[in-house]
Amino acid sequence: MKIDDEGLPIRTDARLKIRPRIFLEGNFFVDVRPGTPGAPELADGGTIGPAQTSAPVQLDQVLGTLKATARQDLQKLLQGYGEAVNGKPTAAEDATQDPDTQGQSAGESLNDSLGDAPDALRQTAIVNEAFLGTSPRDLAKLIRGNQRVSAALLRSEGNLKDLITNFNTTTGALAARQNDLRATFRELPRVLDAANPAFDALNASFPDTRAFARELIPGVRETPATIEASLPWIAQTRALVRPSELQGAIGDLQPAVRDLATFTDGTVSFVKQADLFNRCALNNLLPTGDAVIQDGALSTGVPNYQEFFQSLVGLSGESQNFDGNGNYVRFTTGGGDQTRSSGAINGGPPLFANFIKSPQGTRPARPGAKPPLVRTTPCYTQKAPNLNSARRGGGP
């Protein structure tokens, strides 16, 4: 072969194939794959080895290897194929076909499919090209791999029979649902149309994904060192949580934790009662103790709780005198001709006193019954007593 300068360079790993220009025409051309850029250039007058070349098998070579009976069977096959391609379908067959192919022979339907053939064949060519591999001997490796697979299938003949039987069952199930399958295939173009935008969006996301992956590389490189640095910490942590350390301490703390839980549960009801007591003290007890009792000329002007403690101081001072009979309190009843009696006290005898003047009454008047106490209602919700609302009672 002579190759012009425009076709150079040709590498030493170049591959040459003799291909027919048109089927059954008899003209051929040489399909040259110039080789990979890293391979050395082929010198002027160089030779491409047989392992890197191939030639087509001619139809007459194939037919020449067939015996007379095989050729007759081939003729019948071709005749049957022609009838299948050119034969018109019956009405019963047409009823199960796609509306676009009803009334057409197989050849006519095949011709209709040629409209979509360029794109399909282009993709098929890409797939076939990929089957050749990316380096020399890839196809040979594929054939050897298929040979090993076939040998393995031969060794597992029983499993292979089961596979064929199951495949036949699956195919029968698909045949029984052929109408559903046809409906699925009719929807497939719309699915593919919807898939294309999704694939476009996916392709558009790849640059960002690659950038993200590049950003991860430094972190991934540091991962082994990080793991190695964490191993001592993990060892110390394991030692810390072993039975003789934290596990034992936790076991010792379990009774205390149970008691604490019981105490906490009981505290809930206690806190509720304490809250009610605090509200009662804030809303009732303290305001009542801070009230100043207005008693005319006898008013002290101080809160009544202070008056209470002052009276205790007075009683303490009165009890300082003592004799041989012990401490006692002296009360001078005064004098006068107005004798008054307290009446029976707690079932005992009455007490008497003489007043200069007749008493006008008592304040507060002794009520006929105790003040109302509602035990079913919280104390803080009840009205605080008004100490200045006590009425005056009649004289004794």
JOSULSUL-V755912 format. One record per residue. N is the residue number from 1. RES is the residue in three letters. SS is DSSP state (H for helix, E for strand, C for the rest). PHI is phi in radians with two decimals (* if undefined). NEAR is the number of other C-alpha atoms within 12 Angstrom. Layout:
n=(N,N)
res=(RES,RES)
ss=(SS,SS)
phi=(PHI,PHI)
near=(NEAR,NEAR)
This chain:
n=(1,2,3,4,5,6,7,8,9,10,11,12,13,14,15,16,17,18,19,20,21,22,23,24,25,26,27,28,29,30,31,32,33,34,35,36,37,38,39,40,41,42,43,44,45,46,47,48,49,50,51,52,53,54,55,56,57,58,59,60,61,62,63,64,65,66,67,68,69,70,71,72,73,74,75,76,77,78,79,80,81,82,83,84,85,86,87,88,89,90,91,92,93,94,95,96,97,98,99,100,101,102,103,104,105,106,107,108,109,110,111,112,113,114,115,116,117,118,119,120,121,122,123,124,125,126,127,128,129,130,131,132,133,134,135,136,137,138,139,140,141,142,143,144,145,146,147,148,149,150,151,152,153,154,155,156,157,158,159,160,161,162,163,164,165,166,167,168,169,170,171,172,173,174,175,176,177,178,179,180,181,182,183,184,185,186,187,188,189,190,191,192,193,194,195,196,197,198,199,200,201,202,203,204,205,206,207,208,209,210,211,212,213,214,215,216,217,218,219,220,221,222,223,224,225,226,227,228,229,230,231,232,233,234,235,236,237,238,239,240,241,242,243,244,245,246,247,248,249,250,251,252,253,254,255,256,257,258,259,260,261,262,263,264,265,266,267,268,269,270,271,272,273,274,275,276,277,278,279,280,281,282,283,284,285,286,287,288,289,290,291,292,293,294,295,296,297,298,299,300,301,302,303,304,305,306,307,308,309,310,311,312,313,314,315,316,317,318,319,320,321,322,323,324,325,326,327,328,329,330,331,332,333,334,335,336,337,338,339,340,341,342,343,344,345,346,347,348,349,350,351,352,353,354,355,356,357,358,359,360,361,362,363,364,365,366,367,368,369,370,371,372,373,374,375,376,377,378,379,380,381,382,383,384,385,386,387,388,389,390,391,392,393,394,395,396)
res=(MET,LYS,ILE,ASP,ASP,GLU,GLY,LEU,PRO,ILE,ARG,THR,ASP,ALA,ARG,LEU,LYS,ILE,ARG,PRO,ARG,ILE,PHE,LEU,GLU,GLY,ASN,PHE,PHE,VAL,ASP,VAL,ARG,PRO,GLY,THR,PRO,GLY,ALA,PRO,GLU,LEU,ALA,ASP,GLY,GLY,THR,ILE,GLY,PRO,ALA,GLN,THR,SER,ALA,PRO,VAL,GLN,LEU,ASP,GLN,VAL,LEU,GLY,THR,LEU,LYS,ALA,THR,ALA,ARG,GLN,ASP,LEU,GLN,LYS,LEU,LEU,GLN,GLY,TYR,GLY,GLU,ALA,VAL,ASN,GLY,LYS,PRO,THR,ALA,ALA,GLU,ASP,ALA,THR,GLN,ASP,PRO,ASP,THR,GLN,GLY,GLN,SER,ALA,GLY,GLU,SER,LEU,ASN,ASP,SER,LEU,GLY,ASP,ALA,PRO,ASP,ALA,LEU,ARG,GLN,THR,ALA,ILE,VAL,ASN,GLU,ALA,PHE,LEU,GLY,THR,SER,PRO,ARG,ASP,LEU,ALA,LYS,LEU,ILE,ARG,GLY,ASN,GLN,ARG,VAL,SER,ALA,ALA,LEU,LEU,ARG,SER,GLU,GLY,ASN,LEU,LYS,ASP,LEU,ILE,THR,ASN,PHE,ASN,THR,THR,THR,GLY,ALA,LEU,ALA,ALA,ARG,GLN,ASN,ASP,LEU,ARG,ALA,THR,PHE,ARG,GLU,LEU,PRO,ARG,VAL,LEU,ASP,ALA,ALA,ASN,PRO,ALA,PHE,ASP,ALA,LEU,ASN,ALA,SER,PHE,PRO,ASP,THR,ARG,ALA,PHE,ALA,ARG,GLU,LEU,ILE,PRO,GLY,VAL,ARG,GLU,THR,PRO,ALA,THR,ILE,GLU,ALA,SER,LEU,PRO,TRP,ILE,ALA,GLN,THR,ARG,ALA,LEU,VAL,ARG,PRO,SER,GLU,LEU,GLN,GLY,ALA,ILE,GLY,ASP,LEU,GLN,PRO,ALA,VAL,ARG,ASP,LEU,ALA,THR,PHE,THR,ASP,GLY,THR,VAL,SER,PHE,VAL,LYS,GLN,ALA,ASP,LEU,PHE,ASN,ARG,CYS,ALA,LEU,ASN,ASN,LEU,LEU,PRO,THR,GLY,ASP,ALA,VAL,ILE,GLN,ASP,GLY,ALA,LEU,SER,THR,GLY,VAL,PRO,ASN,TYR,GLN,GLU,PHE,PHE,GLN,SER,LEU,VAL,GLY,LEU,SER,GLY,GLU,SER,GLN,ASN,PHE,ASP,GLY,ASN,GLY,ASN,TYR,VAL,ARG,PHE,THR,THR,GLY,GLY,GLY,ASP,GLN,THR,ARG,SER,SER,GLY,ALA,ILE,ASN,GLY,GLY,PRO,PRO,LEU,PHE,ALA,ASN,PHE,ILE,LYS,SER,PRO,GLN,GLY,THR,ARG,PRO,ALA,ARG,PRO,GLY,ALA,LYS,PRO,PRO,LEU,VAL,ARG,THR,THR,PRO,CYS,TYR,THR,GLN,LYS,ALA,PRO,ASN,LEU,ASN,SER,ALA,ARG,ARG,GLY,GLY,GLY,PRO)
ss=(C,C,C,C,H,H,H,C,C,C,E,C,C,C,E,E,E,E,E,E,C,C,C,C,C,C,C,E,E,E,E,E,E,C,C,C,C,C,C,C,E,C,C,C,C,C,C,C,C,H,H,H,E,E,E,C,C,C,H,H,H,H,H,H,C,C,C,H,H,H,H,H,H,H,H,H,H,H,H,H,H,H,H,H,H,H,C,C,C,C,H,H,H,H,H,C,C,C,H,H,H,C,C,C,C,H,H,H,H,H,H,H,H,H,H,H,H,H,H,H,H,H,H,H,H,H,H,H,H,H,H,C,C,C,C,C,C,H,H,H,H,H,H,H,H,H,H,H,H,H,H,H,H,H,H,C,H,H,H,H,H,H,H,H,H,H,H,H,H,H,H,H,H,H,H,H,C,H,H,H,H,H,H,H,H,H,H,H,H,H,H,H,H,H,H,H,H,H,H,H,H,H,H,H,H,H,H,H,H,H,H,H,H,H,H,H,H,H,H,H,H,H,H,H,H,H,H,H,H,H,H,H,H,H,H,H,H,H,H,H,C,C,H,H,H,H,H,H,H,H,H,H,H,H,H,H,H,H,H,H,H,H,H,H,H,H,H,H,H,H,H,H,H,H,H,H,H,H,H,H,H,H,H,H,H,H,H,H,H,H,C,C,C,C,C,H,H,H,C,C,C,C,C,H,H,H,H,H,H,H,H,H,H,H,H,H,H,H,C,C,C,E,E,C,C,E,E,C,C,C,C,C,C,C,C,C,C,E,E,E,E,C,C,C,E,C,C,E,C,C,C,E,E,E,E,C,C,C,C,C,C,E,E,C,C,C,C,C,C,C,C,C,C,C,C,C,C,C,H,H,H,C,C,C,C,C,H,H,H,C,C,E,E,C,C,C)
phi=(*,-1.97,-2.11,-1.17,-1.06,-1.11,-1.59,-1.60,-1.53,-1.95,-1.59,-1.21,-1.70,-1.11,-2.16,-2.09,-2.32,-1.56,-2.11,-1.27,-1.23,-2.38,-1.03,1.18,-1.36,1.74,-1.58,-2.31,-2.47,-1.79,-1.56,-1.83,-1.83,-1.16,1.77,-1.49,-1.07,-1.38,-1.41,-1.14,-1.32,-1.37,-1.26,-1.07,1.50,-1.25,-2.20,-1.65,-1.17,-1.03,-1.16,-1.85,-2.25,-2.69,-2.32,-1.32,-1.62,-1.42,-1.11,-1.17,-1.21,-1.19,-1.17,-1.15,-1.51,-1.54,-1.38,-1.05,-1.15,-1.16,-1.16,-1.11,-1.11,-1.15,-1.07,-1.09,-1.08,-1.16,-1.10,-1.10,-1.13,-1.10,-1.11,-1.16,-1.31,-1.64,-1.25,-1.48,-1.32,-1.36,-1.10,-1.14,-1.21,-1.13,-1.14,-1.74,-1.67,-1.13,-0.98,-1.24,-1.98,-1.17,1.45,-1.76,-1.36,-1.09,-1.13,-1.15,-1.12,-1.15,-1.10,-1.08,-1.25,-1.16,-1.10,-1.67,-1.14,-0.97,-1.11,-1.12,-1.19,-1.11,-1.15,-1.12,-1.09,-1.13,-1.13,-1.10,-1.12,-1.17,-1.10,-1.27,1.58,-1.92,-2.54,-1.01,1.30,-1.11,-1.13,-1.10,-1.12,-1.10,-1.13,-1.12,-1.11,-1.11,-1.11,-1.19,-1.10,-1.11,-1.12,-1.13,-1.15,-1.15,-1.22,-1.91,-1.09,-1.09,-1.12,-1.12,-1.09,-1.09,-1.09,-1.16,-1.09,-1.14,-1.12,-1.10,-1.11,-1.10,-1.10,-1.10,-1.15,-1.15,-1.11,-1.19,-1.96,-1.14,-1.11,-1.13,-1.12,-1.07,-1.08,-1.13,-1.15,-1.16,-1.43,-1.07,-1.02,-1.16,-1.11,-1.15,-1.08,-1.26,-1.30,-1.02,-1.03,-1.11,-1.16,-1.08,-1.12,-1.15,-1.09,-1.15,-1.43,-1.07,-1.00,-1.12,-1.13,-1.13,-1.10,-1.10,-1.11,-1.13,-1.17,-1.36,-1.00,-1.03,-1.13,-1.13,-1.10,-1.42,-1.05,-1.02,-1.14,-1.12,-1.09,-1.10,-1.24,-1.44,-1.06,-1.06,-1.08,-1.11,-1.09,-1.16,-1.13,-1.06,-1.15,-1.21,-1.65,-1.26,-1.01,-1.37,-2.00,-1.12,-1.07,-1.16,-1.11,-1.12,-1.07,-1.20,-1.43,-1.03,-1.04,-1.13,-1.16,-1.09,-1.12,-1.12,-1.12,-1.09,-1.09,-1.11,-1.11,-1.23,-1.13,-1.04,-1.18,-1.11,-1.10,-1.07,-1.15,-1.09,-1.13,-1.11,-1.12,-1.10,-1.12,-1.11,-1.14,-1.24,-1.61,-2.19,-1.14,-1.15,-1.05,-1.19,-1.18,-1.42,-1.15,-1.71,-1.42,-1.61,-2.22,1.09,-1.16,-1.55,-1.17,-1.66,1.37,-1.99,-0.99,-1.19,-1.22,-1.24,-1.03,-1.07,-1.19,-1.16,-1.13,-1.12,-1.15,-1.09,-1.08,-1.11,-1.18,-1.12,-1.56,-1.31,-1.21,-2.69,-2.43,-1.17,-1.51,1.78,-1.14,-2.70,-2.04,-1.74,-2.14,-1.59,-1.33,1.40,-2.28,2.65,-1.71,-1.73,-1.64,-2.29,-2.09,-1.47,1.43,-1.10,-2.01,0.92,1.41,-1.67,-1.23,-1.30,-1.91,-2.15,-2.64,-1.88,-1.96,-1.18,-2.06,-1.28,-1.09,-1.33,2.84,-2.11,-2.43,-1.40,-1.25,-1.20,-1.31,-1.34,-2.57,-1.18,-1.05,-1.13,-2.29,-1.70,-1.45,-1.55,-2.08,-0.95,-1.04,-1.21,-1.51,-1.55,-1.28,-1.20,-1.22,-1.72,-1.24,-1.59,-1.77,-1.16,-1.54,-1.67,-1.63,-1.26,-1.20,-1.24)
near=(14,12,16,10,9,8,13,19,24,31,26,25,29,31,29,27,23,21,22,19,15,10,13,14,12,16,14,18,17,21,20,24,24,26,24,19,16,14,16,16,21,23,13,17,11,17,20,26,14,13,17,27,22,17,18,23,19,19,15,13,10,14,18,13,14,16,12,12,12,15,17,14,15,17,16,14,14,14,15,14,15,16,16,19,19,19,19,21,23,14,12,11,17,18,15,19,23,19,15,16,22,20,23,25,24,23,21,21,25,17,16,15,17,14,13,14,15,12,13,14,16,13,14,14,15,14,13,13,16,15,19,19,17,13,19,22,18,17,20,17,17,17,16,14,14,14,14,14,15,15,14,15,18,14,13,14,14,13,15,18,15,14,16,15,14,14,15,14,14,14,16,13,15,15,14,13,14,17,17,15,17,18,16,14,15,17,14,14,13,13,14,14,13,14,14,14,14,14,14,13,14,14,14,13,14,14,13,14,14,14,12,14,14,14,13,14,13,13,14,14,13,13,14,13,13,14,14,13,13,14,14,13,14,14,14,13,15,16,15,17,17,16,14,14,16,16,17,14,17,18,17,15,14,14,13,15,15,15,13,14,14,14,15,15,14,14,15,14,14,14,15,15,16,14,18,20,20,18,20,23,22,19,22,24,23,20,22,23,24,24,24,24,27,20,20,11,8,12,14,18,17,19,21,25,22,19,21,18,15,16,14,14,14,15,18,16,16,17,17,15,15,13,10,7,8,10,15,16,17,16,10,10,16,15,14,13,13,18,20,22,17,17,14,11,11,9,8,9,11,13,16,18,23,19,19,14,16,17,19,13,16,18,22,18,17,17,15,8,8,8,11,13,14,13,10,9,13,21,24,24,18,19,18,24,22,18,21,18,16,18,16,17,16,15,19,19)
